[in-house]
Amino acid sequence: MVPSHDGVEVPMNIYYKKGDIALNRRNRVLMESYGAYGLNLKQSFNIVKVSAMERGWIIADAYVRGGGERGIEWHE
């Protein structure tokens, strides 16, 4: 969970190759989110994301408000 600009906690998954990556502000990040129409951001295997992680990228999936992950109040 990460705080949004108004203090609401937003769920986010962060993926990276463990071991040989220094977590600092110089990392390359691919962030994906979708928050409209009450639809959920689907979690699935993605070879492009795996390839990016093998090359040192950090992948972040944010479940922003507007999606359906946390019910109708979250969507509205």
C-alpha positions, 0 to 999 in steps of 0.5 A: 500500500502506498499513500496517494496525494490525499492520503488514501492508501492505494495497493501496488505490487512491485517486482524486480530481479532479486539479488543483483539490483541496487534499489535507489532512485536511479532504477528504470521503472515500468509502471502500469495502472488502469482505473476506469469503468470499474474494470480490474487490472489483470495480473498474468504472466508477461514475458516482456516484463520478465525480460525487463526485470532480467535487464534490471528494470523494476515493474510496478502495478498500481491499482488506482481508484476508478478500477474495480479491485476494491468494490464500488466505493473504490470505483466511484 
